[in-house]
Amino acid sequence: MKKITIAIDGHSSCGKSTMAKDLAKKIGYVYVDTGAMYRSVTLFALRNNLFEEDGTVKVEELKKRMKEIKISFKFNPEAQRPDTYLNGELVEKEIRGMEVSNHVSPISAIGFVREAMVAQQQRMGKKGGIVMDGRDIGTVVFPNAELKVFVTATAEVRAQRRYDELKGKGQEADFEEILKNVQERDYIDSHREVSPLRQAEDALLLDNSNMTIPEQNEWLLKQFELRVKD
């Protein structure tokens, strides 16, 4: 059976990664979390004082140091998912915190950062058999992907999911702060000059505001089976 490319795009905290991970595991495909890649660059920038006090990026300094950033994924058999490594260090927990969340959008909007990440993503997926989620997978990274899905949910629902996720990990969380972060990221992601977040013309729209995880997984598996059958 031919292995296809599956591109899942959408707003922050809408469950893209959960959907993509579960589908990849179910069908035996490779999963790549592109958001983790941008979060890793953001963590590097935070650790190396590459942000101004007002939150803007020291762009020229970051550009000079991009070659120092090596991002990789290793499968975690216990968690049954890939973990993210920055220069050989496991950073899965660090990149999911609010400090990184509050700084990732300006990093993601920088042209040379996106070019570097897109080139790496395209190398990962050139043979097919991959499920990749992010903001521009179906529009920029894999415009010819056989299955494209654009996922969304209300900002309030997404903030609540993020709040529950952080609390479930034993981390401090403030719902209003998270909601503000979600709304700000929506605006920045949709209005940036380079690869803005948008639904590809041939992508299926999924609003999962009122869906359970099993329901959305069942829906996505059905779409995959239809594409493979074709």
C-alpha positions in Angstrom: 0.0 0.0 0.0 1.3 3.4 -1.0 2.4 5.6 2.0 0.9 9.1 1.8 1.8 12.4 3.4 -0.7 13.8 5.9 -0.6 17.5 6.7 -2.5 18.8 9.8 -2.6 22.6 10.3 -4.6 24.8 12.6 -4.7 27.2 15.5 -2.6 26.8 18.7 -3.9 24.4 21.4 -6.6 22.9 19.2 -5.5 19.3 19.5 -3.5 19.0 16.3 -0.6 17.2 17.9 -2.8 14.7 19.8 -4.6 13.9 16.6 -1.5 13.5 14.6 0.3 11.4 17.2 -2.6 9.0 17.6 -3.1 8.6 13.9 0.6 8.0 13.2 0.7 5.3 16.0 -2.5 3.7 14.6 -1.3 3.5 11.0 2.4 3.0 11.6 3.5 6.3 10.2 6.3 8.7 11.4 5.0 11.7 13.4 6.8 15.0 13.4 5.7 17.9 15.7 6.8 21.0 13.9 5.6 23.2 16.7 8.2 21.6 18.9 10.8 22.7 16.5 9.9 26.4 16.7 9.5 26.0 20.5 13.1 24.6 20.6 14.4 27.6 18.7 12.5 29.8 21.1 14.0 28.0 24.1 17.5 28.5 22.6 16.8 32.2 22.2 15.6 32.5 25.8 18.6 30.7 27.2 21.0 32.8 25.2 19.5 36.3 25.9 18.3 36.8 22.3 15.1 38.7 23.3 14.9 42.4 24.1 13.2 43.5 27.3 10.0 44.3 25.4 9.9 40.7 24.0 11.1 41.5 20.5 13.8 39.2 19.0 17.4 40.2 18.5 17.1 39.1 14.9 20.6 39.6 13.7 22.1 37.8 16.7 19.8 34.9 16.3 20.6 34.7 12.6 24.3 34.4 13.4 23.6 31.5 15.8 21.1 29.5 13.8 23.9 27.0 12.9 24.3 26.2 16.6 20.7 24.9 16.8 20.3 21.2 16.2 16.8 19.7 16.7 16.1 16.0 16.7 13.3 13.6 17.8 13.7 10.3 19.6 10.9 7.8 20.1 10.0 7.4 23.8 8.8 3.8 24.2 7.3 4.5 27.6 5.2 7.4 26.5 4.7 6.0 23.0 5.6 9.2 21.3 8.6 11.1 20.0 10.5 13.4 22.5 12.2 16.6 21.4 15.9 17.2 21.8 17.8 20.5 21.5 21.5 20.0 20.8 21.2 16.5 22.3 19.3 17.6 25.4 15.8 16.3 26.2 13.7 19.5 26.3 10.1 18.1 26.0 9.0 19.6 29.4 10.9 23.0 28.9 9.4 23.8 25.5 5.8 23.3 26.7 5.9 25.9 29.5 4.2 29.3 29.4 7.5 31.2 29.0 8.2 29.5 25.7 4.5 29.8 24.7 4.7 33.6 25.3 7.7 34.0 23.0 7.3 31.4 20.2 5.1 33.4 17.8 7.7 36.2 17.1 10.3 33.5 16.6 8.0 31.6 14.2 7.4 34.8 12.2 11.1 35.2 11.2 11.8 34.3 7.6 15.2 32.6 8.1 13.9 30.6 11.0 11.0 29.3 8.9 13.2 28.5 6.0 15.6 26.5 8.1 12.7 24.5 9.8 10.8 24.0 6.5 13.9 22.6 4.8 14.4 20.1 7.7 10.7 19.2 7.7 10.8 18.5 3.9 13.8 16.3 4.3 12.0 14.3 7.0 8.9 13.7 4.8 10.3 13.3 1.3 9.5 9.5 1.3 5.9 9.8 2.5 4.5 7.7 5.4 4.5 10.8 7.6 2.0 12.7 9.7 3.1 16.3 10.3 1.3 19.1 12.2 1.9 22.8 12.4 0.8 26.1 10.9 1.9 25.8 7.2 2.3 22.1 6.5 -0.4 21.9 3.8 0.4 25.4 2.3 4.2 25.5 2.3 5.9 22.4 3.6 3.9 19.8 1.7 1.5 21.6 -0.7 1.0 18.3 -2.6 0.1 16.3 0.5 -2.6 13.7 -0.2 -4.5 14.5 3.0 -4.7 18.0 4.4 -6.7 18.9 7.5 -7.2 22.3 9.1 -8.2 22.1 12.7 -9.8 24.8 14.8 -11.8 25.4 18.0 -13.0 28.4 20.0 -10.3 30.3 21.8 -12.0 29.6 25.2 -12.1 25.8 24.5 -8.4 25.8 23.5 -7.4 27.8 26.5 -9.3 25.4 28.8 -7.5 22.4 27.2 -4.1 24.1 27.6 -5.0 24.9 31.3 -6.0 21.3 31.9 -2.9 20.0 30.3 -0.5 22.2 32.4 -2.4 21.4 35.6 -2.3 17.7 34.8 1.5 17.9 34.6 1.6 19.6 38.0 2.6 23.0 36.5 1.2 26.4 37.6 -1.5 27.7 35.2 -3.7 30.8 35.0 -6.7 30.5 32.7 -6.9 34.2 31.8 -3.2 34.4 31.0 -3.5 31.3 28.8 -6.6 32.7 27.0 -4.8 36.0 26.3 -1.8 34.0 25.0 -4.0 31.9 22.7 -5.7 35.0 21.2 -2.4 36.8 20.7 -0.9 33.8 19.0 -3.9 33.5 16.7 -3.4 37.1 15.6 0.3 36.9 15.1 0.2 33.5 13.3 -2.5 34.8 10.9 -0.9 38.1 10.2 2.8 37.4 9.8 4.4 38.1 6.5 6.1 34.7 6.1 3.8 31.7 5.7 0.8 33.0 7.6 -1.6 30.5 9.1 -4.4 29.8 6.6 -6.5 26.9 5.5 -5.2 25.4 2.2 -7.9 25.4 -0.5 -8.0 21.6 -0.6 -7.9 21.0 3.2 -10.7 19.5 5.1 -12.0 21.8 7.9 -12.5 20.2 11.4 -13.9 22.3 14.2 -13.4 20.0 17.2 -14.8 22.5 19.9 -17.5 19.9 20.9 -15.7 16.7 20.0 -14.0 14.2 22.3 -10.5 12.9 21.5 -11.9 9.5 20.4 -14.4 11.2 18.1 -11.8 13.3 16.4 -9.5 10.3 16.1 -12.3 8.3 14.5 -13.0 11.1 12.0 -9.4 11.5 11.0 -8.8 7.7 10.6 -11.9 7.7 8.3 -10.4 10.5 6.1 -7.1 8.6 5.9 -8.8 5.4 4.9 -10.8 7.3 2.2 -7.5 8.8 0.8 -5.7 5.5 0.8 -8.6 3.8 -0.9 -8.6 6.4 -3.7 
